[in-house]
Amino acid sequence: MSATRVLVVGGKAGIVRKAAALGLEVVHVQKPSAFDPDVVPYCAQLLLVDYQDVPTVTALVRALHEQRPFTRVFTQTEAAQAVAGHLTDTLGLPGNSERTTRLLHDKPALRALLNERGIGPVATLTRPTRAELRDFVKASGAAVLKPTMGSGSLGVRRIASVDEVDEAWAWREAFGLDDFMAEEWLVGEELSVETFSRAGSHTVVAVTGKETGQGVVELGHVVPAPLDDADRSAVEATVRALLDAVGFVDGPAHTELILTAAGPRVVESHSRRGGDRINDLVRLVHGVDLEEATYRLALDDDPPAQRRAPDGAAAIRFLVADPGTVTSVTGAAEAAAADGVVQVDVQVEPGDTVHELRWSEDRCGFVVVRAADPAAAVRLAGETAARIVIATEPAAAGHGYPVTLGALLDEVDEVLDPFAAATAEPSATAPR
């Protein structure tokens, strides 16, 4: 009897390995720029093609499906979420539809749906003029400017008062942020909810606490978030309402919220497990690997992911440094040897350039720790990160680096909207 055949779009070798370890026959689609030879042993077939080229990948996948059908289309990569939904619909397979994945990818469309349903209403304005933005900030007191699509805090900027509108507008134009929106600035505890769904039934696996300092880029996470029962219930109810509203069916979702004085308010949601090693924190504390659970959807007799009581707490703290050229990195070995430290990963070395903290890709590494409770985990993560000193010196005059949205996306070989230039037939389920 042949193995269950699945399509896996994007993802690193370690994630693809989890599909092969379950006995699945993996056909892997990956961008040539992201190819890692380590993935080869886990693939029955490997297609090196830009999966954000929707017409090309659709034609190739359809031909492969006609030859030997796939059971499921999977992706655990943000850039491939909407494409995976499109392929799921195209092949007539179970899973989250193109409508669902594109709603989650399209921030104005998601916000409009939530506001219409009364799910934590948030004041918003899409593609405003400068005068409209000024009036919006004046009415809201503070606002956040961000792209209509994307993740990782890319292109997100806070406008603290109406006095900052002109400066923010000039930055937006220089950054090349043409497709943008403004929302009221939400004040409160930042959280994310990690869920797993099967046949439209949603299980809250974990709630994650977040730390951003005074900025918009996430600097740390802790699982479980320290919440009382009432707040946790309100947060979970909001997320379930969101998932029902977008028609979420199967697999993991990562929903970011702010617990305001008026109740939970959704920031954004994604049809994948959380990034930033949140899956590792969830696995350490709740014993659930959401990456593996995703692939288990292809196994008919496999039970759904269950909610499990936390076993202690785990936290991650990201490493940052002053912008410039790295001259030395010290303290990593000592940090890794400390009690409770699970992992230390320093991602820069002498000679590398550290940019100002524009988005998640500008962080310099991370530490992961375990402790008895959330407060202790956060404290240990901070102390461990502080042991690692990344020294820099200012970059030489004229030493430039990409400062536009297009340049940053080119660095990671991604586009925000893979359907913008697609000539494939639009799905009947796509949002309108």
C-alpha positions as CSV (number, residue, x, y, z in Angstrom):
1,M,0.0,0.0,0.0
2,S,1.5,3.4,-1.0
3,A,2.1,6.1,1.5
4,T,-0.2,9.1,1.9
5,R,0.9,11.7,-0.6
6,V,1.0,15.4,0.5
7,L,2.1,18.7,-1.0
8,V,4.3,20.8,1.3
9,V,4.8,24.4,0.1
10,G,7.8,26.2,1.5
11,G,9.3,25.6,4.9
12,K,12.7,24.7,6.3
13,A,14.2,21.2,6.3
14,G,13.4,20.6,9.9
15,I,9.7,21.2,9.3
16,V,9.6,19.1,6.2
17,R,11.3,16.3,8.1
18,K,8.4,16.1,10.5
19,A,6.1,15.2,7.6
20,A,8.4,12.5,6.4
21,A,8.8,11.1,9.9
22,L,5.1,10.4,10.0
23,G,5.4,8.2,6.9
24,L,3.9,10.7,4.5
25,E,5.1,10.9,0.9
26,V,6.2,14.5,0.6
27,V,6.2,16.5,-2.6
28,H,8.0,19.7,-1.7
29,V,7.7,23.0,-3.5
30,Q,10.4,25.6,-2.5
31,K,11.8,28.8,-3.9
32,P,15.2,28.3,-5.5
33,S,16.6,31.1,-3.3
34,A,15.5,29.2,-0.2
35,F,16.7,25.7,-1.2
36,D,18.5,23.8,1.5
37,P,20.1,20.4,0.4
38,D,19.3,19.0,3.9
39,V,15.6,18.8,2.8
40,V,16.3,16.3,0.0
41,P,16.2,13.0,2.1
42,Y,12.7,13.9,3.2
43,C,11.2,14.4,-0.2
44,A,9.8,12.0,-2.8
45,Q,9.8,14.9,-5.2
46,L,11.3,18.4,-5.0
47,L,10.1,21.3,-7.2
48,L,12.3,24.3,-7.2
49,V,9.9,27.0,-8.3
50,D,8.8,30.3,-7.0
51,Y,5.6,29.3,-5.2
52,Q,4.4,32.9,-5.2
53,D,4.2,32.7,-9.0
54,V,0.6,31.6,-8.7
55,P,-0.1,30.6,-12.4
56,T,3.1,28.5,-12.7
57,V,2.8,26.7,-9.4
58,T,-0.9,26.1,-10.0
59,A,-0.2,24.5,-13.4
60,L,2.6,22.3,-12.0
61,V,0.7,21.1,-9.0
62,R,-2.5,20.4,-11.0
63,A,-0.4,18.2,-13.4
64,L,1.1,16.3,-10.5
65,H,-2.2,15.9,-8.8
66,E,-3.7,14.4,-12.0
67,Q,-0.8,12.0,-12.2
68,R,-1.0,10.9,-8.6
69,P,-3.5,12.7,-6.3
70,F,-2.5,14.6,-3.2
71,T,-4.4,14.1,0.1
72,R,-3.6,17.5,1.5
73,V,-1.8,20.8,0.8
74,F,0.3,22.0,3.7
75,T,2.4,25.0,4.4
76,Q,3.9,26.4,7.6
77,T,5.3,29.5,5.9
78,E,3.7,32.9,6.1
79,A,4.5,33.8,2.4
80,A,2.7,30.7,1.2
81,Q,-0.5,30.8,3.2
82,A,-2.8,32.3,0.6
83,V,-1.2,30.2,-2.2
84,A,-1.8,27.0,-0.2
85,G,-5.5,28.0,0.2
86,H,-5.7,28.6,-3.6
87,L,-4.1,25.2,-4.3
88,T,-6.5,23.5,-1.8
89,D,-9.5,24.9,-3.7
90,T,-8.0,24.2,-7.1
91,L,-7.5,20.5,-6.3
92,G,-10.7,20.2,-4.3
93,L,-9.0,19.0,-1.2
94,P,-10.0,19.4,2.5
95,G,-8.5,22.3,4.4
96,N,-8.7,26.0,4.7
97,S,-10.0,27.7,1.5
98,E,-8.6,30.5,-0.5
99,R,-11.3,32.8,0.9
100,T,-10.1,32.0,4.5
101,T,-6.4,32.3,3.9
102,R,-6.8,35.5,1.9
103,L,-9.0,37.0,4.5
104,L,-6.4,36.4,7.1
105,H,-3.7,37.8,4.8
106,D,-5.6,40.9,3.9
107,K,-5.7,43.1,7.0
108,P,-8.3,45.6,5.9
109,A,-10.6,42.8,4.8
110,L,-10.2,41.0,8.1
111,R,-10.7,44.2,10.1
112,A,-13.9,45.0,8.1
113,L,-15.3,41.5,8.8
114,L,-14.5,41.7,12.5
115,N,-16.0,45.2,12.8
116,E,-19.1,44.1,10.9
117,R,-19.6,41.1,13.2
118,G,-18.9,43.2,16.4
119,I,-15.8,41.1,17.3
120,G,-13.8,43.7,19.2
121,P,-14.4,46.7,17.0
122,V,-11.3,48.8,16.1
123,A,-11.3,52.2,14.3
124,T,-9.5,51.9,11.0
125,L,-8.9,53.8,7.8
126,T,-7.5,52.2,4.6
127,R,-5.3,54.2,2.2
128,P,-6.0,57.6,3.7
129,T,-4.8,60.9,2.4
130,R,-2.4,62.9,4.7
131,A,-5.3,65.1,5.7
132,E,-7.5,62.1,6.5
133,L,-4.7,60.5,8.5
134,R,-4.3,63.7,10.5
135,D,-8.0,63.8,11.3
136,F,-7.9,60.1,12.2
137,V,-5.0,60.6,14.6
138,K,-6.6,63.7,16.1
139,A,-9.8,61.7,16.8
140,S,-8.0,58.6,18.0
141,G,-5.2,60.2,20.0
142,A,-2.6,57.8,18.6
143,A,-2.5,55.4,15.7
144,V,-0.5,52.7,14.0
145,L,0.5,52.9,10.4
146,K,1.1,49.5,8.7
147,P,1.0,47.7,5.3
148,T,-2.3,46.0,4.3
149,M,-0.5,42.7,4.1
150,G,2.6,41.2,5.8
151,S,4.0,40.0,9.1
152,G,7.1,40.4,11.3
153,S,6.3,44.0,12.1
154,L,7.5,44.9,8.6
155,G,6.6,48.5,7.8
156,V,4.7,49.1,11.1
157,R,5.1,52.6,12.7
158,R,3.4,54.1,15.7
159,I,2.1,57.7,15.4
160,A,1.9,58.9,19.0
161,S,0.2,62.2,18.3
162,V,-1.1,64.5,15.6
163,D,2.3,66.3,15.7
164,E,4.0,63.2,14.3
165,V,1.7,62.8,11.2
166,D,3.9,64.8,8.8
167,E,7.0,62.9,9.9
168,A,5.2,59.6,9.6
169,W,3.9,60.5,6.2
170,A,7.3,61.5,4.9
171,W,8.7,58.2,6.2
172,R,5.9,56.2,4.5
173,E,6.7,57.8,1.2
174,A,10.4,57.3,1.5
175,F,9.9,53.7,2.6
176,G,7.7,53.0,-0.4
177,L,4.7,52.0,1.7
178,D,2.0,52.7,-0.9
179,D,-0.7,50.1,0.2
180,F,-1.3,51.0,3.8
181,M,-3.8,51.5,6.5
182,A,-4.2,53.2,9.9
183,E,-5.7,51.9,13.0
184,E,-6.3,53.3,16.5
185,W,-3.4,52.6,18.8
186,L,-4.5,49.8,21.2
187,V,-3.2,50.0,24.8
188,G,-2.9,46.9,26.9
189,E,-1.2,43.5,27.4
190,E,0.0,42.0,24.1
191,L,-0.8,38.3,23.6
192,S,-1.1,35.7,21.0
193,V,-3.4,32.6,21.0
194,E,-2.1,29.4,19.5
195,T,-5.0,27.2,18.4
196,F,-5.6,24.0,16.5
197,S,-8.7,23.2,14.5
198,R,-10.2,20.1,13.1
199,A,-13.4,20.1,11.0
200,G,-14.2,23.6,12.3
201,S,-13.8,22.7,16.0
202,H,-11.2,25.0,17.6
203,T,-8.9,24.0,20.5
204,V,-6.9,26.7,22.3
205,V,-3.6,25.0,22.9
206,A,-1.7,27.9,24.5
207,V,-1.8,31.7,25.2
208,T,1.5,33.5,24.7
209,G,2.5,36.7,26.5
210,K,4.6,39.2,24.5
211,E,7.1,42.0,25.1
212,T,7.8,44.8,22.6
213,G,9.4,47.4,24.9
214,Q,8.4,50.8,23.6
215,G,8.5,49.7,19.9
216,V,6.5,47.5,17.6
217,V,9.0,44.6,17.1
218,E,8.6,41.7,19.4
219,L,11.5,41.2,21.8
220,G,10.2,38.3,23.9
221,H,7.5,35.7,24.5
222,V,6.4,33.6,27.4
223,V,4.1,30.5,27.6
224,P,1.8,30.5,29.3
225,A,0.8,34.1,29.5
226,P,0.0,35.1,33.1
227,L,-3.8,35.8,32.8
228,D,-6.6,35.3,35.3
229,D,-9.5,33.1,34.3
230,A,-11.9,35.9,33.3
231,D,-9.3,37.5,30.9
232,R,-8.3,34.1,29.5
233,S,-12.0,33.2,28.8
234,A,-12.6,36.5,27.1
235,V,-9.5,36.2,24.9
236,E,-10.3,32.6,23.9
237,A,-13.9,33.5,23.1
238,T,-12.7,36.4,20.8
239,V,-10.3,34.0,18.9
240,R,-13.0,31.4,18.4
241,A,-15.4,34.0,17.1
242,L,-12.7,35.2,14.6
243,L,-12.0,31.7,13.4
244,D,-15.7,31.0,12.9
245,A,-16.1,34.3,11.1
246,V,-13.4,33.6,8.5
247,G,-14.5,30.0,8.0
248,F,-11.4,28.4,9.5
249,V,-11.5,24.6,9.2
250,D,-8.3,22.8,9.9
251,G,-4.8,23.2,11.4
252,P,-3.0,25.7,13.5
253,A,-3.8,29.4,13.8
254,H,-1.8,32.2,15.4
255,T,-3.9,35.1,16.5
256,E,-2.3,38.3,18.0
257,L,-4.4,40.4,20.3
258,I,-4.2,43.2,22.8
259,L,-6.1,42.9,26.0
260,T,-7.4,46.5,26.4
261,A,-9.5,48.0,29.1
262,A,-12.5,47.5,26.8
263,G,-11.7,43.8,26.2
264,P,-9.6,41.8,23.8
265,R,-8.9,43.4,20.4
266,V,-7.5,41.4,17.5
267,V,-4.4,42.8,15.8
268,E,-4.0,40.1,13.1
269,S,-4.3,36.4,12.6
270,H,-2.5,33.8,10.5
271,S,-3.4,30.3,9.2
272,R,-0.2,28.8,10.6
273,R,1.6,28.1,13.9
274,G,3.3,31.1,15.5
275,G,6.7,32.1,14.4
276,D,9.5,33.3,16.7
277,R,10.0,29.8,18.1
278,I,6.6,30.0,19.8
279,N,6.0,26.4,18.7
280,D,9.1,25.4,20.8
281,L,7.7,27.2,23.8
282,V,4.3,25.5,23.4
283,R,6.0,22.1,23.0
284,L,8.1,22.6,26.1
285,V,5.2,23.7,28.3
286,H,2.1,22.0,26.9
287,G,3.7,18.9,25.1
288,V,2.1,19.7,21.8
289,D,4.1,20.1,18.6
290,L,1.8,22.2,16.3
291,E,4.0,21.6,13.3
292,E,3.7,17.8,13.6
293,A,0.0,18.1,14.5
294,T,-0.5,19.9,11.2
295,Y,0.8,17.0,9.1
296,R,-1.2,14.5,11.2
297,L,-4.4,16.0,9.5
298,A,-3.5,13.7,6.6
299,L,-3.8,10.6,8.8
300,D,-7.4,9.6,9.0
301,D,-7.1,7.7,12.3
302,D,-5.1,10.3,14.1
303,P,-6.7,12.1,17.1
304,P,-6.9,15.9,17.2
305,A,-4.5,18.0,19.2
306,Q,-5.6,18.2,22.8
307,R,-5.3,21.0,25.3
308,R,-2.9,20.1,28.1
309,A,-2.2,21.8,31.4
310,P,1.1,23.7,31.4
311,D,4.2,22.1,32.9
312,G,6.0,25.1,34.2
313,A,6.8,27.9,31.8
314,A,9.1,28.7,28.9
315,A,10.3,32.0,27.5
316,I,12.3,33.4,24.6
317,R,14.2,36.7,24.6
318,F,15.6,38.1,21.3
319,L,19.1,39.5,21.1
320,V,19.5,43.1,19.9
321,A,22.5,45.4,19.4
322,D,23.3,48.9,18.5
323,P,23.4,49.5,14.7
324,G,26.8,49.2,13.1
325,T,29.4,46.6,12.3
326,V,29.8,43.7,14.8
327,T,33.3,43.8,16.4
328,S,32.9,41.0,19.0
329,V,30.4,38.6,20.5
330,T,31.0,37.4,24.1
331,G,29.2,35.5,26.8
332,A,27.3,33.0,24.6
333,A,29.0,29.9,26.0
334,E,28.5,31.0,29.6
335,A,24.8,31.8,28.9
336,A,24.2,28.4,27.3
337,A,25.7,26.7,30.4
338,A,23.4,28.4,32.9
339,D,20.6,26.4,34.7
340,G,17.3,26.5,32.9
341,V,18.7,27.5,29.5
342,V,17.4,25.4,26.7
343,Q,19.0,27.1,23.7
344,V,21.2,30.0,22.8
345,D,21.4,31.0,19.1
346,V,23.6,34.0,18.2
347,Q,23.0,34.8,14.5
348,V,25.7,37.5,14.0
349,E,29.5,37.4,14.1
350,P,32.3,39.9,13.8
351,G,32.1,41.7,10.4
352,D,28.3,41.4,10.1
353,T,26.1,44.5,9.9
354,V,23.5,45.1,12.6
355,H,20.6,47.3,11.3
356,E,18.3,49.5,13.3
357,L,15.3,47.4,14.6
358,R,13.0,47.8,11.6
359,W,11.4,44.4,11.7
360,S,11.9,40.9,13.1
361,E,14.7,40.0,10.6
362,D,16.9,42.7,12.3
363,R,17.2,40.8,15.6
364,C,20.5,39.2,16.3
365,G,19.5,35.8,17.8
366,F,17.7,34.5,20.8
367,V,17.7,32.5,24.0
368,V,15.1,30.0,25.2
369,V,14.7,29.1,28.9
370,R,12.4,27.0,31.1
371,A,11.4,27.9,34.7
372,A,8.7,27.1,37.2
373,D,6.3,30.0,36.3
374,P,6.0,32.7,33.7
375,A,7.5,35.5,35.9
376,A,10.6,33.3,36.6
377,A,10.9,32.4,32.9
378,V,10.8,36.0,31.7
379,R,13.3,37.0,34.4
380,L,15.7,34.2,33.4
381,A,15.4,34.9,29.7
382,G,16.2,38.5,30.3
383,E,19.2,37.7,32.5
384,T,20.5,35.1,30.0
385,A,20.2,37.5,27.1
386,A,22.0,40.2,29.0
387,R,25.1,37.9,29.4
388,I,25.6,38.0,25.7
389,V,27.3,41.2,24.6
390,I,27.2,42.0,20.9
391,A,29.6,44.9,20.4
392,T,29.4,47.1,17.4
393,E,31.0,50.2,15.9
394,P,29.2,52.7,13.7
395,A,29.2,51.8,10.0
396,A,31.6,53.7,7.8
397,A,30.1,56.7,6.1
398,G,28.4,55.7,2.8
399,H,27.9,52.2,4.0
400,G,24.2,51.9,3.0
401,Y,21.6,49.2,3.5
402,P,18.1,48.7,2.2
403,V,15.6,51.1,3.7
404,T,12.6,50.6,1.5
405,L,9.8,48.0,1.7
406,G,10.7,46.6,-1.7
407,A,14.4,46.2,-0.9
408,L,13.6,44.4,2.4
409,L,11.2,42.1,0.6
410,D,13.8,41.5,-2.1
411,E,16.3,40.4,0.6
412,V,14.0,37.5,1.6
413,D,12.7,36.9,-2.0
414,E,9.0,37.6,-1.2
415,V,6.1,39.6,-2.3
416,L,3.2,40.7,-0.1
417,D,0.5,39.8,-2.6
418,P,1.3,36.9,-4.8
419,F,-2.1,37.3,-6.6
420,A,-1.5,40.9,-7.6
421,A,0.1,39.9,-11.0
422,A,-1.3,36.4,-11.2
423,T,-3.1,35.5,-14.4
424,A,-4.6,32.3,-13.0
425,E,-8.3,32.1,-12.9
426,P,-9.6,33.6,-9.7
427,S,-11.2,31.2,-7.3
428,A,-14.9,31.5,-6.7
429,T,-14.2,31.6,-3.0
430,A,-11.8,34.5,-3.0
431,P,-12.9,37.5,-0.9
432,R,-14.5,40.3,-2.7
